[in-house]
Amino acid sequence: MTRMSLVRIKTRFCRGFDSSVGHIVRNYSVPASSEKHEKKAPQYPPIQDQFFKERRRRTYEKWHEDIKSIKTVEEKLFKINVPRYYGWKSLMMHEYQIPYNSLDQAQYITRTHLVKDMKLPSYYETLLGSDQLDHIVQEIRSQVEDAIAFEYIDRKREGILSENEFENRFLIDSTMAEAVVRQVNRILLANLSSKYSHLLETQVDYNSRLEAFWVVGGIDPTYQVQKCKENVPYLKKYANDPVDRHIQYKGKPIAQLRYDFPLHEFISLSESENPALTVPQYTLDPRTLGYSHEWQHGTSIPGFWPGDKSEFGGLSYHNCSYLTIRPKEYNDEIDALSTQSLLASYAWLLSQACYQGFSTFNDLTYPLVTQTIITNGQTWSFSAYQLNTTVVHSDHVNNNPRRNVCWITKPLKLFEKVENGKLVGFNEDVLRYIVSFYANAPQERVGINMKPYLGETENVVADIEDPERRAWLEKHYKHLVSNRPRHRLRPEIYAWQKIYMIDNKRRPMEKRREPWQFNINMGRRRLDDHTPEYIPKALRPGGPKSRKKWANTYYP
């Protein structure tokens, strides 16, 4: 060992030694203090239940809070569909397909109390005096009679319908209903706009797209679900527990009237918690009624896109011509009309609530009201609906104290028949109901935050300042709600595979190619689980040799 190396070793060992005091110097990061440190009680995190159901509940609650925290309407609706690449397995409910004996089921999945006295709320009695109402009816009666008589007698439809379509009773009645509704709406708006200023700014939509998506709990599990859980040890004891079902409603109203402000509520939210407002229990599998399931993304569209100024519905017309082809043995016209009105009103209000920042997982903070008219041109049924809650998933379907309320009248005939170019037996009571619905003016909710779960400056995607993010969200949201099929359809297990490869091991040498053979559940694939869009070299922002070759995605 050289002398230089010995010097280095000694220097290294003597760095912490002070020769003047003869002891080793210690450096303290915190100066010593003589003051006594106060003892603080330790803060422990809360102890959480680790059972499967509780862990799943906390996961769902976090997802629901994430949806609530999103600022824009489109991103909230986007977020609901992110967990499923191929969409949710949804129970499809179409407006004009009303199964027999389905009224209780419709009330249960919408948590709606149906008033039994077949009358509208007493609120309509305060809108117009009897003398004023009679005066308006007498003013417009002759115009309504002439317009309806013209549609039934003088209107030529040879250029609209083919010869074969003239023999279709359902199509003829549907065409007549649409024509009568357009005429009645035109006459009412022309005559009442001078008396009621809110009608001057009314937006009218014809044959608009009405869709609503929600989740309902408390439904009995299917046989397949029970067997799947029984095969998993920690799920076996939950095999018979109720499950959630995803509901997708699709309707096509004849006409819709929209306002800038909502209609006045019939009852308060506290009154909707009255236990006397009963809701029937219907936990059976909906397929027992004849419904079917399809894989598709959940869409909530009230007939217009987010950002429209007139975003509150006031009145909607619907067609009931399906009753002409409904089996006469059912003898359930009133129940069918009640079911149609209840589902159409709930779906329209729910989709409007989604545009205000609420959803099937985030409940309303104020009620919404709509009016519905169902007609085939001759028979008219009127209903009023108040939406008080949208949360009916999981245990909320039974524990939620709020109930939605629906009032509906008996079907009334506007006229008995058309004879000699005139209407015979014209019923003025029907016209009184229609006038009352148009006279019901919307009111601004003073002191209420109408959009508590949306951003202050960003309510819709169009408000986003970043052009790239705004364009991406607009494009992909419209593609999502179009529900076009994927370029590669969802993999399925074919019948021969089920027989020869699963139930009976007859093809042991078959090469494994399908996802299910590798225990991959394609139904659980997430919407953002895909390769981003490729950027060609000539279009890359950093030049041809830039490593950024995948475009940005902006999933919420």
DOTI-880771 format. One line per field, with one value per residue (C-alpha): residue number from 1; residue in three letters; chain; y, z, x. Coordinates in steps of 0.02 Angstrom, whole numbers, padded with zeros to 5 digits. Each point is the difference from the previous one (the first is absolute). Layout:
BEGIN
resi = NUM	...;
resn = ALA	...;
chain = A	...;
y = Y	...;
z = Z	...;
x = X	...;
***
This chain:
BEGIN
resi = 1	2	3	4	5	6	7	8	9	10	11	12	13	14	15	16	17	18	19	20	21	22	23	24	25	26	27	28	29	30	31	32	33	34	35	36	37	38	39	40	41	42	43	44	45	46	47	48	49	50	51	52	53	54	55	56	57	58	59	60	61	62	63	64	65	66	67	68	69	70	71	72	73	74	75	76	77	78	79	80	81	82	83	84	85	86	87	88	89	90	91	92	93	94	95	96	97	98	99	100	101	102	103	104	105	106	107	108	109	110	111	112	113	114	115	116	117	118	119	120	121	122	123	124	125	126	127	128	129	130	131	132	133	134	135	136	137	138	139	140	141	142	143	144	145	146	147	148	149	150	151	152	153	154	155	156	157	158	159	160	161	162	163	164	165	166	167	168	169	170	171	172	173	174	175	176	177	178	179	180	181	182	183	184	185	186	187	188	189	190	191	192	193	194	195	196	197	198	199	200	201	202	203	204	205	206	207	208	209	210	211	212	213	214	215	216	217	218	219	220	221	222	223	224	225	226	227	228	229	230	231	232	233	234	235	236	237	238	239	240	241	242	243	244	245	246	247	248	249	250	251	252	253	254	255	256	257	258	259	260	261	262	263	264	265	266	267	268	269	270	271	272	273	274	275	276	277	278	279	280	281	282	283	284	285	286	287	288	289	290	291	292	293	294	295	296	297	298	299	300	301	302	303	304	305	306	307	308	309	310	311	312	313	314	315	316	317	318	319	320	321	322	323	324	325	326	327	328	329	330	331	332	333	334	335	336	337	338	339	340	341	342	343	344	345	346	347	348	349	350	351	352	353	354	355	356	357	358	359	360	361	362	363	364	365	366	367	368	369	370	371	372	373	374	375	376	377	378	379	380	381	382	383	384	385	386	387	388	389	390	391	392	393	394	395	396	397	398	399	400	401	402	403	404	405	406	407	408	409	410	411	412	413	414	415	416	417	418	419	420	421	422	423	424	425	426	427	428	429	430	431	432	433	434	435	436	437	438	439	440	441	442	443	444	445	446	447	448	449	450	451	452	453	454	455	456	457	458	459	460	461	462	463	464	465	466	467	468	469	470	471	472	473	474	475	476	477	478	479	480	481	482	483	484	485	486	487	488	489	490	491	492	493	494	495	496	497	498	499	500	501	502	503	504	505	506	507	508	509	510	511	512	513	514	515	516	517	518	519	520	521	522	523	524	525	526	527	528	529	530	531	532	533	534	535	536	537	538	539	540	541	542	543	544	545	546	547	548	549	550	551	552	553	554	555	556;
resn = MET	THR	ARG	MET	SER	LEU	VAL	ARG	ILE	LYS	THR	ARG	PHE	CYS	ARG	GLY	PHE	ASP	SER	SER	VAL	GLY	HIS	ILE	VAL	ARG	ASN	TYR	SER	VAL	PRO	ALA	SER	SER	GLU	LYS	HIS	GLU	LYS	LYS	ALA	PRO	GLN	TYR	PRO	PRO	ILE	GLN	ASP	GLN	PHE	PHE	LYS	GLU	ARG	ARG	ARG	ARG	THR	TYR	GLU	LYS	TRP	HIS	GLU	ASP	ILE	LYS	SER	ILE	LYS	THR	VAL	GLU	GLU	LYS	LEU	PHE	LYS	ILE	ASN	VAL	PRO	ARG	TYR	TYR	GLY	TRP	LYS	SER	LEU	MET	MET	HIS	GLU	TYR	GLN	ILE	PRO	TYR	ASN	SER	LEU	ASP	GLN	ALA	GLN	TYR	ILE	THR	ARG	THR	HIS	LEU	VAL	LYS	ASP	MET	LYS	LEU	PRO	SER	TYR	TYR	GLU	THR	LEU	LEU	GLY	SER	ASP	GLN	LEU	ASP	HIS	ILE	VAL	GLN	GLU	ILE	ARG	SER	GLN	VAL	GLU	ASP	ALA	ILE	ALA	PHE	GLU	TYR	ILE	ASP	ARG	LYS	ARG	GLU	GLY	ILE	LEU	SER	GLU	ASN	GLU	PHE	GLU	ASN	ARG	PHE	LEU	ILE	ASP	SER	THR	MET	ALA	GLU	ALA	VAL	VAL	ARG	GLN	VAL	ASN	ARG	ILE	LEU	LEU	ALA	ASN	LEU	SER	SER	LYS	TYR	SER	HIS	LEU	LEU	GLU	THR	GLN	VAL	ASP	TYR	ASN	SER	ARG	LEU	GLU	ALA	PHE	TRP	VAL	VAL	GLY	GLY	ILE	ASP	PRO	THR	TYR	GLN	VAL	GLN	LYS	CYS	LYS	GLU	ASN	VAL	PRO	TYR	LEU	LYS	LYS	TYR	ALA	ASN	ASP	PRO	VAL	ASP	ARG	HIS	ILE	GLN	TYR	LYS	GLY	LYS	PRO	ILE	ALA	GLN	LEU	ARG	TYR	ASP	PHE	PRO	LEU	HIS	GLU	PHE	ILE	SER	LEU	SER	GLU	SER	GLU	ASN	PRO	ALA	LEU	THR	VAL	PRO	GLN	TYR	THR	LEU	ASP	PRO	ARG	THR	LEU	GLY	TYR	SER	HIS	GLU	TRP	GLN	HIS	GLY	THR	SER	ILE	PRO	GLY	PHE	TRP	PRO	GLY	ASP	LYS	SER	GLU	PHE	GLY	GLY	LEU	SER	TYR	HIS	ASN	CYS	SER	TYR	LEU	THR	ILE	ARG	PRO	LYS	GLU	TYR	ASN	ASP	GLU	ILE	ASP	ALA	LEU	SER	THR	GLN	SER	LEU	LEU	ALA	SER	TYR	ALA	TRP	LEU	LEU	SER	GLN	ALA	CYS	TYR	GLN	GLY	PHE	SER	THR	PHE	ASN	ASP	LEU	THR	TYR	PRO	LEU	VAL	THR	GLN	THR	ILE	ILE	THR	ASN	GLY	GLN	THR	TRP	SER	PHE	SER	ALA	TYR	GLN	LEU	ASN	THR	THR	VAL	VAL	HIS	SER	ASP	HIS	VAL	ASN	ASN	ASN	PRO	ARG	ARG	ASN	VAL	CYS	TRP	ILE	THR	LYS	PRO	LEU	LYS	LEU	PHE	GLU	LYS	VAL	GLU	ASN	GLY	LYS	LEU	VAL	GLY	PHE	ASN	GLU	ASP	VAL	LEU	ARG	TYR	ILE	VAL	SER	PHE	TYR	ALA	ASN	ALA	PRO	GLN	GLU	ARG	VAL	GLY	ILE	ASN	MET	LYS	PRO	TYR	LEU	GLY	GLU	THR	GLU	ASN	VAL	VAL	ALA	ASP	ILE	GLU	ASP	PRO	GLU	ARG	ARG	ALA	TRP	LEU	GLU	LYS	HIS	TYR	LYS	HIS	LEU	VAL	SER	ASN	ARG	PRO	ARG	HIS	ARG	LEU	ARG	PRO	GLU	ILE	TYR	ALA	TRP	GLN	LYS	ILE	TYR	MET	ILE	ASP	ASN	LYS	ARG	ARG	PRO	MET	GLU	LYS	ARG	ARG	GLU	PRO	TRP	GLN	PHE	ASN	ILE	ASN	MET	GLY	ARG	ARG	ARG	LEU	ASP	ASP	HIS	THR	PRO	GLU	TYR	ILE	PRO	LYS	ALA	LEU	ARG	PRO	GLY	GLY	PRO	LYS	SER	ARG	LYS	LYS	TRP	ALA	ASN	THR	TYR	TYR	PRO;
chain = A	A	A	A	A	A	A	A	A	A	A	A	A	A	A	A	A	A	A	A	A	A	A	A	A	A	A	A	A	A	A	A	A	A	A	A	A	A	A	A	A	A	A	A	A	A	A	A	A	A	A	A	A	A	A	A	A	A	A	A	A	A	A	A	A	A	A	A	A	A	A	A	A	A	A	A	A	A	A	A	A	A	A	A	A	A	A	A	A	A	A	A	A	A	A	A	A	A	A	A	A	A	A	A	A	A	A	A	A	A	A	A	A	A	A	A	A	A	A	A	A	A	A	A	A	A	A	A	A	A	A	A	A	A	A	A	A	A	A	A	A	A	A	A	A	A	A	A	A	A	A	A	A	A	A	A	A	A	A	A	A	A	A	A	A	A	A	A	A	A	A	A	A	A	A	A	A	A	A	A	A	A	A	A	A	A	A	A	A	A	A	A	A	A	A	A	A	A	A	A	A	A	A	A	A	A	A	A	A	A	A	A	A	A	A	A	A	A	A	A	A	A	A	A	A	A	A	A	A	A	A	A	A	A	A	A	A	A	A	A	A	A	A	A	A	A	A	A	A	A	A	A	A	A	A	A	A	A	A	A	A	A	A	A	A	A	A	A	A	A	A	A	A	A	A	A	A	A	A	A	A	A	A	A	A	A	A	A	A	A	A	A	A	A	A	A	A	A	A	A	A	A	A	A	A	A	A	A	A	A	A	A	A	A	A	A	A	A	A	A	A	A	A	A	A	A	A	A	A	A	A	A	A	A	A	A	A	A	A	A	A	A	A	A	A	A	A	A	A	A	A	A	A	A	A	A	A	A	A	A	A	A	A	A	A	A	A	A	A	A	A	A	A	A	A	A	A	A	A	A	A	A	A	A	A	A	A	A	A	A	A	A	A	A	A	A	A	A	A	A	A	A	A	A	A	A	A	A	A	A	A	A	A	A	A	A	A	A	A	A	A	A	A	A	A	A	A	A	A	A	A	A	A	A	A	A	A	A	A	A	A	A	A	A	A	A	A	A	A	A	A	A	A	A	A	A	A	A	A	A	A	A	A	A	A	A	A	A	A	A	A	A	A	A	A	A	A	A	A	A	A	A	A	A	A	A	A	A	A	A	A	A	A	A	A	A	A	A	A	A	A	A	A	A	A	A	A	A	A	A	A	A	A	A	A	A	A	A	A	A	A	A	A	A	A	A	A	A	A	A	A	A	A	A	A	A	A	A	A	A	A	A	A	A	A	A	A	A	A	A	A	A	A	A	A	A;
y = 00000	00169	00151	00098	-00133	-00001	00187	-00016	-00132	00102	00154	-00097	-00069	00168	00105	-00004	00024	00169	00003	00157	-00079	-00179	-00079	-00040	00139	-00052	00104	00012	00038	00075	00107	-00073	00082	-00007	00029	-00149	-00062	-00008	-00173	-00011	-00139	-00110	00013	-00169	-00028	-00068	-00188	-00056	-00157	-00116	-00113	-00014	00097	00146	00010	-00001	00133	00115	-00026	00049	00150	00064	-00020	00096	00140	00008	00023	00138	00094	00010	00175	-00026	-00091	-00104	-00059	-00057	-00103	-00061	-00053	-00112	-00101	-00010	-00169	-00091	00000	-00091	00087	-00060	-00150	00105	-00040	00079	00092	00075	00122	-00092	-00175	-00012	-00179	-00064	00033	00106	00152	-00059	-00035	00174	00080	-00102	00037	00186	00009	00085	00017	00001	00102	-00107	00131	00031	00188	00132	00095	00136	00124	00012	00068	00159	00033	00062	00052	-00100	00150	00040	-00182	-00014	00161	-00067	-00167	00086	00105	-00146	-00136	00035	00007	-00167	-00082	00062	-00053	-00176	-00022	00054	-00130	-00141	00043	00120	-00035	-00100	-00128	-00096	00082	-00041	-00180	-00142	-00110	-00139	00122	00057	-00173	00011	00063	00037	00106	00094	00041	00054	00116	00075	00025	00095	00109	00042	00041	00119	00090	00013	00061	00131	00066	00006	00092	00124	00044	-00006	00082	00173	-00046	-00100	00071	-00161	-00079	00129	-00075	-00182	-00122	-00134	-00164	-00129	-00185	00033	-00130	-00044	-00119	-00029	-00116	-00046	-00140	-00084	-00118	-00133	-00116	-00187	-00079	-00113	-00184	00033	00133	-00117	-00140	00113	00061	-00174	-00053	00137	-00041	00177	00041	-00157	00076	00148	-00108	00044	00185	00127	00074	00163	00012	00131	00075	00083	00088	00058	00105	00111	00133	00086	00173	00080	00176	00066	00154	00096	-00034	-00151	-00013	00033	-00150	-00083	-00061	00036	-00122	-00025	-00051	-00128	-00094	-00035	-00189	00007	00018	-00186	-00084	-00182	-00131	-00092	-00091	-00136	-00014	00125	-00134	-00081	00144	-00020	00127	-00040	00052	00078	00056	00187	00159	00093	00157	00139	00122	00108	00046	00129	00015	00075	00188	00042	00149	-00076	-00152	-00030	-00098	00065	-00108	-00154	-00089	-00188	-00123	-00142	-00076	-00163	-00034	-00038	-00156	-00046	-00165	00035	-00140	00108	00128	00114	00164	00107	-00098	00006	00189	00022	-00102	00095	00169	-00045	-00065	00140	00135	-00077	-00025	00179	00076	-00114	00048	00184	-00026	-00074	00163	00092	-00104	-00136	-00184	-00168	00002	00183	00051	00157	00151	00069	-00078	00004	-00002	-00043	-00021	-00142	-00025	-00170	-00005	-00086	00154	-00046	-00068	00111	-00039	00132	-00022	00104	-00070	00065	-00070	00005	-00129	-00088	-00118	-00173	-00110	-00127	00018	00173	-00077	-00044	00115	00164	00102	00102	-00056	00065	00040	-00017	00064	-00064	00018	-00126	-00004	00124	00011	00169	-00043	-00150	-00007	00102	00015	00113	00095	00042	-00070	-00080	00001	00123	-00007	00170	-00077	-00068	00173	00070	-00120	00049	00186	-00025	-00089	00143	00132	-00081	00122	-00044	00093	00043	-00086	00147	-00040	-00177	-00057	-00089	-00082	-00037	-00140	00092	00122	00186	00042	-00172	-00077	-00087	-00056	00154	00106	-00087	00116	-00132	-00027	-00174	-00064	00083	-00075	-00173	-00004	00066	-00129	-00150	00047	00011	-00167	-00078	00053	-00055	-00179	-00058	-00175	-00019	-00042	-00163	-00071	-00067	-00180	-00132	-00185	-00092	-00149	-00127	00069	-00014	-00180	-00071	00107	00050	-00125	-00147	-00002	-00069	00112	-00007	00037	00155	00154	00129	00159	00073	00119	-00110	-00140	00110	00048	00174	00076	00118	00067	00082	00090	00187	00134	00072	-00171	00020	00062	00189	00074	-00008	00164	-00015	00063	00146	00063	-00019	00166	-00032	-00047	-00166	-00073	00047	-00144	00066	-00114	-00026	00133	00062	-00067	00097	-00130	00072;
z = 00000	-00049	00112	-00101	00026	00188	00006	-00089	00122	00152	-00071	-00032	00177	00080	-00088	00150	00132	00078	00068	00104	00113	-00020	-00047	-00154	-00068	-00039	-00117	00041	-00133	00132	00142	00172	00101	00183	-00027	00026	-00157	00010	-00022	-00137	-00018	-00149	-00149	-00069	-00163	00020	00003	-00155	-00023	-00117	-00048	-00186	-00001	00097	-00108	-00156	00074	00036	-00177	-00073	00116	-00056	-00181	00035	00084	-00149	-00114	00113	-00003	-00191	-00065	-00168	-00049	-00140	00106	00138	-00125	-00073	00172	00028	-00154	00027	00094	-00153	-00172	-00082	00104	00142	-00011	00007	00015	-00157	00023	-00153	00015	-00108	00067	00160	00066	00085	00188	00005	00096	00170	-00074	-00080	00167	00091	-00116	00001	00184	-00050	00096	-00117	00066	-00010	-00010	-00188	00021	-00030	00147	00082	-00057	-00170	00082	00046	-00172	-00086	00058	-00068	-00096	-00078	-00047	-00080	-00097	-00073	-00044	-00094	-00097	-00066	-00011	-00179	-00058	00081	-00074	-00175	00009	00061	-00128	-00137	00054	00004	-00161	-00119	00027	-00146	00056	-00162	-00019	00180	00019	-00125	-00044	00117	00143	-00014	00059	00155	00138	00120	-00128	-00050	00181	00036	-00151	00051	00179	-00055	-00118	00133	00130	-00119	-00038	00182	00054	-00139	00048	00187	-00023	-00123	00112	00173	-00035	00017	00172	00068	-00041	00038	-00156	-00110	00047	-00002	-00096	-00091	-00056	-00111	00001	00110	00076	00179	00095	00183	00092	00184	00121	00111	00144	00096	-00149	00027	-00075	-00151	00005	-00091	00127	00144	-00075	-00036	00180	00071	-00093	00087	00184	00071	-00105	00037	00148	-00109	-00139	00040	00036	-00109	-00145	-00098	-00174	-00130	-00085	-00171	-00054	-00179	-00055	-00142	00050	-00131	00067	00147	00070	00095	00107	00075	00178	00082	00043	00176	00116	00055	00169	00097	00021	00182	-00051	-00120	00153	00062	00032	-00065	-00175	-00026	-00138	-00046	00014	-00159	00017	-00131	-00149	-00131	-00134	00077	-00077	-00171	00007	-00078	00033	-00117	00016	-00027	00079	00118	-00083	00075	-00132	00031	-00183	-00013	00029	00156	-00003	-00066	00093	00009	00103	00102	-00070	00022	-00108	-00109	-00118	-00022	-00114	00062	-00169	00056	00093	-00168	-00021	00184	00036	00055	00128	00104	00035	00085	-00094	00157	00071	-00167	-00013	00180	-00030	-00159	00082	00156	-00094	-00130	00134	00111	-00146	-00062	00171	00041	-00161	00039	00175	-00077	-00096	00166	00070	00089	-00046	00055	00133	00055	00062	-00036	00114	-00064	-00087	-00186	-00077	-00172	-00085	-00119	-00126	-00081	-00148	-00163	-00065	00073	00175	00118	00167	00110	00136	00111	00071	00134	00011	00178	-00004	-00128	00117	-00007	-00012	00129	00168	-00045	-00095	00168	00124	-00095	00094	-00153	-00126	-00171	-00027	-00156	-00026	-00150	-00066	-00081	-00191	-00071	-00177	-00084	-00121	-00035	-00189	-00159	-00102	-00147	00017	00183	00170	00093	00191	00029	00182	00068	00159	-00103	-00068	00177	00053	-00150	00034	00183	-00049	-00116	00130	00130	-00007	00050	00146	00043	00161	00101	00128	-00066	-00083	-00153	-00044	00164	-00071	-00156	-00020	00015	-00167	-00083	-00008	-00168	-00111	-00109	00147	00009	-00052	-00057	-00185	-00012	00155	-00051	-00175	00066	00129	-00124	-00131	00115	00099	-00158	-00058	00169	00002	-00181	00063	-00163	00012	00028	-00149	00092	00078	00176	00004	00040	00039	-00144	00025	-00067	00117	00148	-00044	-00054	00095	00164	00045	-00082	-00021	-00178	-00079	00114	-00140	-00060	00003	00124	-00092	00088	00150	00109	-00020	00092	00136	-00075	00023	-00148	00079	00133	-00125	00035	-00126	00010	-00020	-00179	-00098	-00028	-00174	-00098	-00058	-00170	-00006	-00112	00125	00162	00093	00043	-00176	-00094	00124	00153	00117	00030	-00121	00098	00012	00170	00075	00120	00085	00158;
x = 00000	00073	00018	-00128	-00134	00032	-00025	-00166	-00061	00048	-00083	-00160	-00008	00039	-00132	-00118	00136	00039	00180	-00028	-00133	00054	-00166	-00098	-00112	-00181	-00107	-00187	-00128	-00119	00068	-00024	-00137	-00038	-00185	-00112	-00084	-00189	-00068	-00131	-00125	00042	-00117	-00049	-00095	-00176	-00018	-00093	-00100	00097	-00143	-00036	-00163	00072	00155	-00109	-00115	00148	00063	-00168	-00016	00169	-00052	-00161	00097	00117	-00151	-00067	00166	00010	-00039	-00086	-00160	00075	00146	-00119	-00099	00165	00064	-00152	00047	00189	-00006	-00070	00081	-00146	-00133	-00109	-00114	-00158	-00184	-00074	-00165	-00082	-00143	-00126	00038	-00102	-00008	-00156	-00012	00158	-00065	00066	00170	00006	-00043	00132	00146	-00041	-00053	-00163	-00162	-00150	-00145	-00157	-00137	00031	00012	00131	00078	-00103	00133	-00087	-00157	00095	00073	-00157	-00171	-00146	-00069	00169	00027	-00172	00030	00164	-00080	-00142	00126	00100	-00132	-00053	00182	00039	-00155	00038	00182	-00040	-00140	00120	00129	-00128	-00094	00085	00185	00071	00129	00029	00170	00049	-00057	00006	-00149	00057	00023	-00181	-00050	00108	-00115	00142	00093	-00157	-00044	00179	-00001	-00167	00057	00156	-00103	-00130	00133	00089	-00163	-00053	00171	00002	-00172	00038	00166	-00075	-00147	00079	00168	-00077	-00069	00148	00171	00095	-00074	00088	00169	-00054	00109	-00099	00079	-00085	00045	00150	00116	-00046	00115	00039	00118	-00008	00045	-00130	00035	-00095	-00029	00008	00157	-00011	00043	00165	00051	-00039	00104	00147	00004	-00018	00158	00101	00033	-00010	-00154	-00098	-00095	-00053	-00073	-00182	00028	-00095	00096	-00001	-00073	00043	-00152	00004	-00159	-00031	-00147	-00056	-00126	-00106	00044	00089	-00014	00153	00025	00146	-00060	-00084	-00184	-00061	00006	-00162	00065	00159	00143	-00047	-00177	00072	00068	-00176	-00015	-00178	00072	00017	00100	-00037	00137	00049	00165	-00026	00115	-00066	00015	-00154	-00099	00077	00142	00169	00180	00127	00180	00010	00064	-00115	-00069	-00106	-00064	-00156	-00022	00139	00187	00081	00018	-00173	-00074	-00175	00049	-00158	-00147	-00175	-00113	00020	-00121	00009	-00086	-00111	-00045	00079	-00163	-00083	00109	00004	-00091	-00178	00013	00116	-00137	00127	-00008	00010	00147	00092	-00024	00055	00158	00042	-00029	00098	00154	-00001	-00013	00134	00120	-00022	00027	00147	00090	-00034	00070	00158	00024	-00010	00144	-00100	-00005	-00064	00139	-00011	-00171	-00101	00008	-00166	-00152	-00037	-00174	-00070	-00169	-00040	-00140	-00029	-00118	-00044	-00091	-00169	00036	00101	00081	00083	00130	00114	00162	00118	00176	00064	00140	00108	00094	-00079	00155	00060	-00089	-00066	-00144	-00080	00088	-00014	-00132	-00049	-00129	-00042	-00184	-00109	-00178	-00097	-00178	-00112	00005	-00125	-00068	00020	-00141	-00110	00014	00021	-00159	-00046	00164	-00026	00045	-00144	-00004	00143	00061	00051	00073	00146	00033	-00003	00137	00107	-00021	00046	00161	00050	-00045	00114	00145	00179	00077	00178	00059	00066	00135	00028	00161	-00070	00167	00088	00109	00061	00144	-00025	00081	-00006	-00174	00014	00143	-00020	00060	00170	00141	00125	-00045	00076	-00091	-00162	00003	00046	-00140	-00129	00046	00007	-00156	-00104	00071	-00039	-00183	-00023	00023	00076	00074	00186	00111	00034	-00157	-00003	00069	-00128	-00005	-00081	-00115	00125	00134	-00118	-00042	00168	00126	-00083	-00135	00088	00189	-00001	00131	00154	00122	-00093	00112	-00058	-00048	-00152	00012	-00110	00127	00127	-00126	-00021	-00173	-00022	-00159	00111	00111	00009	-00040	00175	00083	00063	00149	-00009	-00012	00163	00077	00088	00179	-00045	-00129	00096	00017	00183	00053	00013	00125	-00102	-00039	-00175	-00090	-00163	-00134	-00060	-00161	-00110	-00109	-00081;
***
